[in-house]
């Protein structure tokens, strides 16, 4: 029995599919992932997967990150007997330089493979590594923009599987609706996740295929919204400090990071305790910084002094949720930063997709941090705080949102939860303003 690897490269909710060329020994002309034989059955097949990706696409291991490895899948047909080892990688590039083994490549959302002539059990291999309710619940590495995208992918794939099964009557819809509720419950504090899942379910007819098709569009729309929000923030920053302002940030936000990728000025990063994720952010920015660009890490207690010294032109932070009254819920320290910045006339921008506006009627309940104290003493250790609306400017993919616009979006997001007749404003569909124990930024 031959052992083979199948590597799925993912970017913006799409995976790279490859049509096998005439130079391969099996399944010529069929679509698959990046695949090849395991050269040493006693070794780790992930190394074989990385080798195949490099040889067949020209993408180096430094440009991809392993997300998940799945259980082996058995294939037995006229062309041979194989054990397939599936892997999922996040790709930092879409630039493919394919070799003679591949006749064509395309980036497509995974359900597209169901409409193509593929190698055996390709869909099963993908499902073994694709996002699920469990992986969404367990993700404590990424912020809510990324996790909400994974949730949409999980909903899309579950709907595709239900449509493929052609379950009778309302069984297929019930299966998909249960998956949607489970995704919301998995991360009840993630505003963007609840909003995006609710929108798909509210807009789709009560069939798995309708949910699948709507989720496919939602995945693309969500990725685009997050990208546009980052571009808007970068544009706003250029209005300060002669186009290259000194910027202060804290915690970890993918959207902030994307905005700062478009920014050439110095960046100050607060350490962001508890958690200290600012250290990783500073290291990442420094690794990508061009010649002469300054990246500085500072303790949280130094934020007010830095602002008072006049060394910052603007502050840029991520968002956990924008409440209906315009307050911004975000990692602990945001409120102190914003109030200190107001004292020094330094503008503070909170960048987010509109989907992080919490529904009207939802509440924000900050969780406690993992914080120890001497025996006999109490602790006060919230993980998140709320910043007054007049101390921060909210920047979205559509530009700045004022208080009236925030309220209007919050009303729309409340209505989206009505697809679930079993929900209420404070139930699963209305929980978007509540906070789990993650640090979900974009």
N, C-alpha and C positions, 0 to 999 in steps of 0.2 A: 504493500500500500504506500503510495507516494504522499508526502506531506507538502502542502503548499501554503503560502501566505496570500491574503487579500487585504490590501491597504486601501482604506477610504480616506481621502484628503478632503477636509471640510473648510469652507469659508463662506461666511454670510448665509448660513443655512443650506448651502449647496455642496454637493460632493463631486469630485472629479470621476467621471466615467470614461472608460477607454475601450475602443473597439479593437479587438485583437487582429493583428495583421497576418499576412501569409507566412511570416518568418517563425511563427510559433507552432508548436507541435499539436496542440489540441484546441478545439472550439474556435477555429478561425472565423472571423467575421462577426463574432458575438461580442456583446458589450459586457464589461466587468469592471472591477476595481483595478488597481495596480497589483499585479500578482506575479508569482514565480515560485520556484521550488525551494523548499527548506534544504539547505546544503548539508547541515549537520543535525540529525534528529536528536542528538543529545544536548544540543546547545539551546540558546534562547531564540525563538523564531522572530522576535522583534528586530534582531539584527538583520535577518534575511529580509524583513519588510522594509527596513531603512535602505538596504542595498538595492532592492527592486525599485523603490521610489527614485533613488538617485540615478540608476541606470536607465530607467524607462521614461522619466520625466525631466531629468536634469535638476531636480529640486534637492538641495542638500539637507542633511539631517538638522542643521542649525536653523533651517527655515520652517521646520514643522515641530509640533509638540504632541507627544503621545497623550491621548485623552483616555482611551479605554481599549482593552483587549478582551475579546469574547471567547466563549467556550468553543472548542473545535466542532466543526460540522462535517458530517460524513456525506460523500458524494459517490455514487456507484451507478455508472451507466455504460453505454457502448464505448465511450472514449477512455474509460479507465476507472479506477477506484482511488479516491483521494480523501485525505483528511485536510480540511480547510481551516486555517488559523486566521480569524478576522481581526483587524486592527482599525482603530479610528484615530486620525491625527488632525489637529487644527493646523491649517496652512497659513503662513505669513506672506505668501505670494501665489499668484495665479499664472505666473509665467512658466509655461510648460515647453520644454524642448524634447519632444518624444523621439525615441529611437525606432529602429526598423520593426520592433515587435508590435508597435501600436499603429493602426491605420488612421485613427482619429481620436480626438479627446473632446469632451464637453463638460462644462460645469453645469450641473442640473440638480434640482431638488429630488431627493431619493425616490418619491413615488413615481417619478418618470421612468424608472427602470422596469416598472410593471407593464409599461406599454412597449417595451423593446425586447428583441431577441437577445437574451443574456446567457451567460454561463450558468450552469445548474446552481440553484439555490442562492443566487446572488442576493435576493431580497432577504432571505433568512440570515445570510452572513451580515448584511447591514443591520438588521434588527438586533443581532447579537451584540452590537456595539453602539447603536443609536441611543439618543437620550430617552429616558423613561421618567416616570414619576419618582422612582427611587433615586436616580442620579440627580434630578433637579433638587430633591429634598436634601441630598447629601453635599451639594456643592457649596463649600465655604471659601472657595478660592476666588470666584468671580463676583462682580457686582450685579445689581439687579437688571441692568440692561442686557448683559450677556445671559443671565439665568432666565430672564423672560423670553429671550430668543430661543433658548433650549426648550422651554416649556411649550412654545408654539410648535417647535419641531416635533416634540413628543406627542402633542395633540394631533398634528398633521399625520404622523406615522400611524398612530392608533386608529385614526379615521380611515386611512388608506387600508389598513389591515382589516378593519370591519367591513369596508366596501368590498374588499377582495373575497371575504368569507361569505358575502351575500346573505347575511343573517336575515331571517324572515321578520316581517312586521316591524314592530318598534324595537326589536332586540338590538339591532345595530345602533340605532340612535341612543338607546339606554346605555350601551357599552361606551359610546363616545362621551355622553354626558357624564357618566361616572368618572371617566378619565379627566374631563375638564374640572370637575369638582375636586378630584384628588390632587390635581396640579395646584389649584388655588389653596387647598388645605396644606399642601406640602410647604409652601412659603407664604403664610397668610399676611405677613407684613410687607410683602413686595408689591407696591402699588402698580408698577408697570406690568408685572406678571398677571395680576388679577384683571386689569383693564384690557390687556391684549387677549387673554383667553375669553373674557366676557364678550368682547367685540366679535370674535369669530363665531361664538355660539349664538349671539343675538342676530347676526347678519345672515347666518346659514339656514337653509331649510332643514327640516328635521330628518335628514338622511346623512349617513356617513360620507357619501361622496360629496355632498354639499359642504360639509365641514372640512373635508380634505382640501377641496378646491379653495375655500375661503382661507384656510390656514396657510396654504401655499402663497397666496397673495399677501397675507399678513406677515409672513416671515420676511419677505422682501421689503414690505413697507416699514417694518420695525427697524431693520438694518439701515434703511435709507434715512429714517427719522433720526436715529442716533448719530449718523454721520453728518446730517445737515445741522443738527444742534451743535456739534463740535465746530463746524465751519462758522456758524453764526457767532459762537463765543470767540473764536480766533479773530473774526472781523471786529468785534467789539473791543477786544484787547488792543488792536492796532490803533485805536483812537487815543490811546494814552502813551505817554513817554516817547514821542516821536517815532512811533511804529515798532519799537522794540522795548516795551515797558518791562520793568522789574515786577514779576508776578509772585504773589504768595499763595500757596495752596496747602491743603491738609488732607489726610486720609488717602483713600485709593478710589479713583473714579476713572473708568475707561473713557468716558466722554471728555473729561478734563485732560486725560493723557493725549487723546486724539487732537484736542484743541492746541495743546502745548507742542505737539509735533509740528504744527504750522507756525510756531512762534520762535523767534530767534533770540529773544532777550533773556536775561538772567531769571532764574526761578528759585524761590525759597520754599522749602518743603518742611512743614511741621512734622515732628515725629509721630504724632497722632496716637498717643496712648489713651486708653488701654488698647492693646493690639499692636501698636507700633508699626502699622503698615506703611507709614510715611517713609520709613527707611528703605523699603523695597522700591517705592516710587522714585525716591531720589537716586538710588542705584541704577534703575532702569533709564531715567532721564540722562544721567551722567554717561551711561554706556553709549547712548545715541547722540550725545551732544556734539555739535560741530566745534571746530577750533575756536577757542576764545570764549565759548559760551559758558557761563558760570552756573553751576547747580550747587545749592547750599542746603544742608540739613540743619534744623534748629530744634531745641527742646520746646515743648508746648508752652512752657512758662515764659519763653523769650518772645512770643508773638507780639505782645503789646509793646515791648521795648523796640523790636524791629520796626514796627509801624511808627512809633514815636520818633525814631531816628530819621524818618523821612527817606528810607531806602526802598520803599515799595510804592509802585504807581497804581497797582490794582490787585485785587484778590479774586481768585477763581476757585470755586468749590463745586463738588457734585451735589446731588440731591437724593435723599431717601424718599421723600414725599413732599409735594407742595399741597398744603392744606387749603380747604375751600376759602378760608379767610386771608390767604396770601402768605401765611407763615411757612417757613421752610424747615422741615425736619431733616436732620443730617447728623453725621458723626459728632460725638461730643467734642466741643471746642469750637464748633462753627459759630455759635452764638457769641462766645467771648471774642473771637476774631472779628466778627461783624461789628460789635459794639465798640471795640477798640478802634477799628478802622473808621467808623463814623466820627469818633472823637478827633481823628487826624485827617478827616476829609478824604479818605481813600475809598474809592468805589469797590463794592463787593458784588460779584456776579455769581449766580448759581445756575449752572448749565444742566439742562435736562430735556428729554423728549416730553412732549405734552402728556404722554400717557402716564407720567408720574404725578399728575394732578389727582389727588384723592377725591373720591366721590363725596358729594354733600351728605352729611350725616355720619360719616365715619370719624373715628377718633384715633389719636395717636397715643399709644401706650408704650413708652420707652422701656426696654429691657435693662436689667442690671448687667454690669460687666463682671467678669471673673476677677474679683478683686479681694485680696485677703487683708486682714487687719489683726493687730495684736489681740490676744484673748482678753475678753471683758470689754471690748469696744465695739460700737456699731459701725456700719459703713454707709456711705452714700456714694453709689457708683453707677449712675446711668450710663448707657452706652451711646445714647443719642440725645440731642437737645433740639429745641425749637427756636428759630431766629425770627424776630419780628419782621413783618412784611416791609416796614419802612426802613429796614437796615440792609436790605438785599434786593438786587434786581434779578428777576428770573429771566433767563435767556433760553429759548426753545428753538426747535427747527423752523419755526415761523417768526423768529425774532423775539423781542421783549414782550412778556405778558404782564399787563397791568392788573390791578385788583379786580376790575370788572371782567376782564377776559378770563382770569383764573376761575372766578365764580361760574361763568358760563360753561367752561370746560368741566368743572366739577359736577354741574347739573347733568351734563351729557353722560359722564362716566357713571353717575348713579343710575341712570336709565338703562345702561347696558346690562346691569345685573338682573334685570327683569326677565331675561330668558329662562332663568331658573325659578320656576314657580315655588320651589321649596325654600328659596332664600329670603332674606330680609335685609334691611339696611345694615344691620350689625352681624349678619350671618356671613357665610363664605363669600357671597358676592359683594358684600359691603365692607369687607375687612381690609380693603386696600390701604387704609390709613394706619393700620396697626403694624407694629414692628416685631419681627422675629429676632432670633439671636445672631443674625448675620450682620455684616456691615455693608449691605447692599447698595452700593453706588453704581452709577453707570460706568 
